[in-house]
Amino acid sequence: MINRIRYGELDWKLIGAFLALSLIGIMTIYSSQHNSSDAYRQTFFLRQMVWLLIAFGSFLAVLHLPQRFFDGGAYVMYVVAVILLVAVLMVGHTRLGATRWFDFGPISFAPADLGKLAILLTLSRFFAYTRLPVTSKRRLALSAVLVIVPMMLVLKQPDLGTSLIFPVILIALWFWSGLSPWYLLLILSPFVSMIAAYYWLSWAIYLVGLMIFLAVLRPGIVLAIFIMLLNLGFGMVTPFIWEKLEGYQQNRILTFLNPGHDPRGAGYQIIQSKIAIGSGGVLGKGYLQGSQARLDFLPERHTDFIFSVLGEEFGFVGGMVVIGLFTFAFFRCLRIAVRCRSRFASYVVIGATAVIFFQFVVNIGMVIGFMPVTGLPLPFVSYGGTALLVSWVFVGMIVASEYHWF
């Protein structure tokens, strides 16, 4: 059954914020490529406009669909997403060493984006209807397995940035379903140990801090010993994992720690990004006047580093406008999640918000040098049709959750 919508009752403040970000994205995409010597690149903004129309149409379609369409079809979508992720590894199109896309003439489709939607709906259904206790090991294990399968397939492409989104959804829903933040810290501690073990001193300090934390928390002697052994084990395998990383992945981490170690190679993007943002000053150089983009100094300026173009042309003020729109939208999303009377709808809202928030934080942190380069685009703003489509489907589910999903 198709739901009837009174469009005047929708949260147009939230919709307007995301629509403004999408339009800013199109405007900035045009600016980033209008001087390109490649005629195809000059049409990127037109392609993004078409995708925005498709995405907004999908948003409207989601509003008319009942909750049971997503609720009942969650596991089917999960299976389809896994099949497509396997298929893309076998017959997908390879670009820059990564096999992530199906190409259908002028249109490319990234199944990893569908995977984000599938994981969100599947975990939301699982947590909404399971009768297992919040701290049940079976509940934690089953939900983790649901995430690990598509995550490993996306890592195989390889696409580290997108693969990180899957555990972010899981952690957000674990927390929203009532799992204690302290329990979450214990679950995540082995992965922190792996990172800290990159340098022996930081690992030693971390392990001492963990022992103090366990002494204060008092989870029980058996569990405390198990957590310590797990952290020691994960830390000890760090050198082996480092050796398994691709060369470009190692370079990204090294560049994050010291951008100047390879200024003409792995560190080039971050250095040029900082120059672009810094040169924008308070008010920017003006629209279409960014020298980093115009002179082709800034790579991937229409996708991962689009915020750098915006910062150069519109300065601190322009950057804060974009950050302000995101912040306003996140506030309204959380407000909707709290007000939902349907558990499934509430999980969907918090999971979708977590995905957009994570990509926003990582992308902004990446372009200003606070985080390693992971290849995550800025939601709604960066060039990319499938990503824009999925983002607007997320918005549709968030708005529908407030309007009629309860």
DRENKEGU-75484 format. One record per residue (C-alpha): x, y, z. Coordinates in steps of 0.25 Angstrom, whole numbers, m for minus. Layout:
REM DRENKEGU-75484
+-------+-------+-------+
:     X :     Y :     Z :
+-------+-------+-------+
:     X :     Y :     Z :
...
+-------+-------+-------+
//
This chain:
REM DRENKEGU-75484
+-------+-------+-------+
:     X :     Y :     Z :
+-------+-------+-------+
:     0 :     0 :     0 :
:     5 :    14 :    m4 :
:     5 :    24 :     7 :
:    m2 :    38 :     4 :
:     7 :    49 :     8 :
:     3 :    63 :    13 :
:    16 :    70 :     8 :
:    14 :    82 :    16 :
:    15 :    74 :    29 :
:    29 :    69 :    25 :
:    42 :    74 :    32 :
:    46 :    84 :    21 :
:    56 :    90 :    30 :
:    64 :    77 :    29 :
:    61 :    74 :    15 :
:    65 :    88 :    11 :
:    78 :    87 :    19 :
:    82 :    75 :    11 :
:    77 :    81 :    m2 :
:    85 :    93 :     0 :
:    98 :    84 :     2 :
:    94 :    77 :   m11 :
:    93 :    90 :   m19 :
:   106 :    95 :   m13 :
:   112 :    82 :   m17 :
:   108 :    84 :   m32 :
:   113 :    98 :   m32 :
:   126 :    94 :   m26 :
:   128 :    82 :   m36 :
:   126 :    92 :   m47 :
:   136 :   101 :   m41 :
:   146 :    90 :   m39 :
:   146 :    86 :   m54 :
:   142 :    97 :   m62 :
:   156 :   100 :   m67 :
:   159 :    86 :   m69 :
:   166 :    82 :   m83 :
:   157 :    69 :   m83 :
:   143 :    73 :   m88 :
:   137 :    61 :   m81 :
:   142 :    66 :   m68 :
:   135 :    79 :   m71 :
:   121 :    72 :   m71 :
:   123 :    66 :   m57 :
:   114 :    76 :   m51 :
:   103 :    73 :   m62 :
:   104 :    58 :   m58 :
:   103 :    62 :   m44 :
:    90 :    70 :   m46 :
:    84 :    58 :   m53 :
:    87 :    49 :   m42 :
:    81 :    60 :   m32 :
:    68 :    59 :   m39 :
:    69 :    44 :   m39 :
:    73 :    44 :   m24 :
:    62 :    54 :   m20 :
:    52 :    46 :   m28 :
:    56 :    34 :   m20 :
:    55 :    42 :    m7 :
:    40 :    45 :   m11 :
:    38 :    30 :   m14 :
:    43 :    26 :    m1 :
:    33 :    35 :     6 :
:    22 :    28 :     0 :
:    26 :    14 :     4 :
:    21 :     8 :    17 :
:    31 :     3 :    27 :
:    28 :   m11 :    25 :
:    34 :   m10 :    11 :
:    48 :    m7 :    17 :
:    46 :   m16 :    29 :
:    41 :   m28 :    22 :
:    51 :   m27 :    11 :
:    63 :   m24 :    19 :
:    69 :   m38 :    19 :
:    66 :   m40 :     4 :
:    73 :   m27 :     1 :
:    85 :   m32 :    10 :
:    86 :   m44 :     1 :
:    85 :   m36 :   m12 :
:    96 :   m27 :    m7 :
:   106 :   m38 :    m3 :
:   103 :   m45 :   m17 :
:   106 :   m31 :   m24 :
:   119 :   m29 :   m16 :
:   124 :   m43 :   m20 :
:   120 :   m41 :   m34 :
:   127 :   m27 :   m35 :
:   140 :   m34 :   m31 :
:   139 :   m44 :   m43 :
:   133 :   m35 :   m54 :
:   134 :   m21 :   m49 :
:   141 :    m9 :   m55 :
:   155 :    m6 :   m50 :
:   160 :     8 :   m48 :
:   173 :    13 :   m41 :
:   175 :    m2 :   m36 :
:   162 :    m3 :   m30 :
:   150 :   m12 :   m35 :
:   138 :    m5 :   m29 :
:   128 :    m2 :   m40 :
:   119 :    m8 :   m51 :
:   119 :     1 :   m63 :
:   107 :     2 :   m72 :
:   111 :    12 :   m83 :
:   112 :    26 :   m77 :
:   106 :    21 :   m63 :
:   114 :    14 :   m52 :
:   109 :     7 :   m41 :
:   116 :     4 :   m28 :
:   110 :    m8 :   m20 :
:   117 :    m4 :    m7 :
:   107 :     8 :    m6 :
:    96 :    m2 :    m7 :
:   103 :   m10 :     4 :
:   102 :     2 :    13 :
:    87 :     3 :    12 :
:    86 :   m13 :    13 :
:    94 :   m13 :    26 :
:    86 :    m2 :    32 :
:    73 :    m8 :    29 :
:    77 :   m22 :    33 :
:    83 :   m18 :    46 :
:    71 :    m9 :    49 :
:    62 :   m21 :    47 :
:    71 :   m30 :    55 :
:    72 :   m21 :    67 :
:    57 :   m17 :    67 :
:    52 :   m31 :    68 :
:    62 :   m39 :    75 :
:    59 :   m44 :    89 :
:    73 :   m46 :    93 :
:    78 :   m38 :   104 :
:    86 :   m26 :   101 :
:    99 :   m32 :   106 :
:    97 :   m45 :   100 :
:   109 :   m51 :    94 :
:   101 :   m58 :    83 :
:    94 :   m44 :    80 :
:   107 :   m37 :    79 :
:   113 :   m49 :    70 :
:   102 :   m50 :    61 :
:   101 :   m35 :    58 :
:   116 :   m34 :    56 :
:   116 :   m46 :    46 :
:   105 :   m38 :    38 :
:   115 :   m27 :    37 :
:   128 :   m35 :    35 :
:   123 :   m42 :    22 :
:   121 :   m29 :    13 :
:   132 :   m22 :    20 :
:   142 :   m32 :    16 :
:   137 :   m32 :     2 :
:   138 :   m17 :     1 :
:   152 :   m18 :     7 :
:   156 :   m28 :    m4 :
:   152 :   m17 :   m15 :
:   160 :   m10 :    m8 :
:   152 :     1 :    m2 :
:   157 :     4 :    12 :
:   148 :    16 :    14 :
:   135 :    10 :    11 :
:   138 :    m2 :    18 :
:   139 :     6 :    31 :
:   125 :    11 :    30 :
:   119 :    m3 :    33 :
:   125 :    m5 :    47 :
:   121 :    10 :    49 :
:   107 :     6 :    47 :
:   108 :    m6 :    56 :
:   114 :     2 :    68 :
:   104 :    13 :    66 :
:    93 :     3 :    67 :
:    99 :    m5 :    79 :
:   100 :     8 :    86 :
:    85 :    12 :    83 :
:    80 :    m2 :    87 :
:    85 :     0 :   101 :
:    99 :    m5 :   101 :
:   108 :     2 :   112 :
:   118 :    11 :   106 :
:   128 :     5 :   115 :
:   125 :    m9 :   109 :
:   127 :    m3 :    96 :
:   140 :     2 :   100 :
:   144 :   m12 :   104 :
:   139 :   m18 :    91 :
:   147 :    m7 :    83 :
:   160 :    m8 :    91 :
:   167 :   m19 :    83 :
:   166 :   m10 :    71 :
:   172 :     2 :    79 :
:   183 :    m7 :    83 :
:   186 :   m10 :    69 :
:   188 :     5 :    66 :
:   195 :     8 :    78 :
:   205 :    m4 :    75 :
:   211 :     4 :    63 :
:   221 :     9 :    73 :
:   225 :     2 :    86 :
:   224 :    14 :    95 :
:   210 :    17 :    91 :
:   206 :     3 :    93 :
:   212 :     2 :   107 :
:   205 :    15 :   111 :
:   192 :     9 :   105 :
:   193 :    m4 :   112 :
:   196 :     3 :   126 :
:   184 :    12 :   123 :
:   175 :    m1 :   120 :
:   179 :    m8 :   133 :
:   175 :     5 :   141 :
:   162 :     5 :   133 :
:   159 :    m9 :   136 :
:   163 :    m7 :   151 :
:   153 :     4 :   152 :
:   142 :    m3 :   144 :
:   143 :   m16 :   151 :
:   137 :   m25 :   140 :
:   142 :   m38 :   147 :
:   155 :   m45 :   148 :
:   153 :   m55 :   137 :
:   148 :   m44 :   127 :
:   159 :   m34 :   131 :
:   169 :   m45 :   128 :
:   163 :   m48 :   115 :
:   162 :   m34 :   111 :
:   177 :   m32 :   114 :
:   181 :   m44 :   106 :
:   173 :   m40 :    94 :
:   179 :   m26 :    94 :
:   193 :   m33 :    95 :
:   190 :   m42 :    84 :
:   184 :   m31 :    75 :
:   196 :   m22 :    77 :
:   206 :   m33 :    74 :
:   200 :   m36 :    60 :
:   201 :   m21 :    56 :
:   215 :   m23 :    49 :
:   209 :   m35 :    41 :
:   196 :   m26 :    37 :
:   206 :   m15 :    33 :
:   213 :   m24 :    24 :
:   200 :   m28 :    18 :
:   195 :   m14 :    15 :
:   197 :    m9 :     0 :
:   208 :     1 :    m2 :
:   198 :    12 :    m4 :
:   191 :     9 :     9 :
:   204 :     9 :    17 :
:   208 :    22 :    10 :
:   195 :    29 :    14 :
:   197 :    25 :    29 :
:   212 :    30 :    28 :
:   207 :    43 :    21 :
:   197 :    45 :    32 :
:   208 :    44 :    43 :
:   217 :    53 :    34 :
:   212 :    59 :    22 :
:   225 :    65 :    18 :
:   232 :    51 :    17 :
:   228 :    50 :     2 :
:   223 :    64 :    m2 :
:   223 :    60 :   m17 :
:   217 :    46 :   m15 :
:   207 :    42 :    m4 :
:   208 :    55 :     3 :
:   205 :    63 :    m9 :
:   189 :    63 :    m7 :
:   189 :    67 :     7 :
:   200 :    78 :     5 :
:   192 :    84 :    m7 :
:   179 :    83 :     1 :
:   184 :    91 :    13 :
:   190 :   101 :     3 :
:   176 :   103 :    m4 :
:   169 :   104 :     9 :
:   179 :   113 :    16 :
:   180 :   123 :     4 :
:   165 :   125 :     4 :
:   166 :   133 :    17 :
:   153 :   138 :    23 :
:   145 :   141 :    11 :
:   152 :   133 :     0 :
:   157 :   137 :   m14 :
:   144 :   137 :   m20 :
:   135 :   127 :   m28 :
:   143 :   121 :   m40 :
:   156 :   128 :   m35 :
:   163 :   117 :   m28 :
:   177 :   115 :   m33 :
:   179 :   101 :   m27 :
:   168 :    96 :   m35 :
:   169 :   105 :   m47 :
:   184 :   102 :   m49 :
:   182 :    87 :   m46 :
:   190 :    86 :   m34 :
:   179 :    79 :   m25 :
:   176 :    64 :   m29 :
:   162 :    58 :   m27 :
:   157 :    72 :   m25 :
:   143 :    69 :   m30 :
:   142 :    57 :   m21 :
:   150 :    54 :    m8 :
:   156 :    68 :    m7 :
:   144 :    77 :   m11 :
:   144 :    84 :     2 :
:   158 :    89 :    m1 :
:   152 :    96 :   m14 :
:   141 :   102 :    m6 :
:   150 :   107 :     5 :
:   159 :   113 :    m5 :
:   148 :   120 :   m12 :
:   139 :   124 :    m1 :
:   149 :   124 :    11 :
:   146 :   121 :    25 :
:   132 :   127 :    24 :
:   128 :   118 :    13 :
:   134 :   106 :    20 :
:   126 :   109 :    33 :
:   113 :   110 :    25 :
:   115 :    96 :    20 :
:   119 :    91 :    34 :
:   107 :    99 :    40 :
:    97 :    92 :    30 :
:   102 :    79 :    34 :
:   102 :    82 :    49 :
:    87 :    87 :    47 :
:    83 :    74 :    40 :
:    90 :    65 :    50 :
:    82 :    72 :    61 :
:    69 :    70 :    54 :
:    72 :    55 :    51 :
:    75 :    52 :    66 :
:    62 :    59 :    70 :
:    55 :    50 :    60 :
:    62 :    38 :    65 :
:    58 :    41 :    80 :
:    43 :    44 :    76 :
:    41 :    31 :    68 :
:    31 :    21 :    74 :
:    35 :    10 :    65 :
:    48 :     3 :    69 :
:    52 :    m1 :    55 :
:    50 :    14 :    50 :
:    58 :    19 :    62 :
:    70 :    10 :    58 :
:    69 :    13 :    44 :
:    69 :    28 :    47 :
:    81 :    27 :    56 :
:    89 :    18 :    47 :
:    87 :    27 :    35 :
:    91 :    39 :    43 :
:   103 :    31 :    48 :
:   107 :    28 :    33 :
:   106 :    43 :    28 :
:   113 :    48 :    41 :
:   124 :    38 :    40 :
:   127 :    42 :    25 :
:   126 :    57 :    28 :
:   136 :    56 :    40 :
:   146 :    47 :    33 :
:   145 :    56 :    20 :
:   147 :    69 :    27 :
:   158 :    63 :    36 :
:   165 :    58 :    24 :
:   165 :    70 :    15 :
:   171 :    78 :    27 :
:   181 :    68 :    30 :
:   175 :    63 :    44 :
:   172 :    49 :    38 :
:   179 :    40 :    28 :
:   174 :    40 :    14 :
:   163 :    29 :    13 :
:   155 :    32 :     0 :
:   142 :    36 :     7 :
:   135 :    47 :    m1 :
:   127 :    58 :     6 :
:   113 :    54 :     6 :
:   103 :    62 :    m3 :
:   115 :    71 :    m7 :
:   125 :    62 :   m14 :
:   123 :    57 :   m28 :
:   117 :    43 :   m29 :
:   104 :    38 :   m34 :
:   102 :    25 :   m26 :
:   107 :    32 :   m13 :
:    97 :    44 :   m15 :
:    86 :    34 :   m18 :
:    88 :    26 :    m5 :
:    90 :    38 :     3 :
:    76 :    44 :    m1 :
:    70 :    30 :     1 :
:    75 :    31 :    15 :
:    69 :    45 :    16 :
:    56 :    39 :    11 :
:    56 :    28 :    22 :
:    59 :    39 :    33 :
:    48 :    48 :    29 :
:    38 :    36 :    27 :
:    42 :    31 :    41 :
:    36 :    44 :    47 :
:    25 :    46 :    38 :
:    18 :    32 :    37 :
:    27 :    21 :    41 :
:    21 :    19 :    55 :
+-------+-------+-------+
//
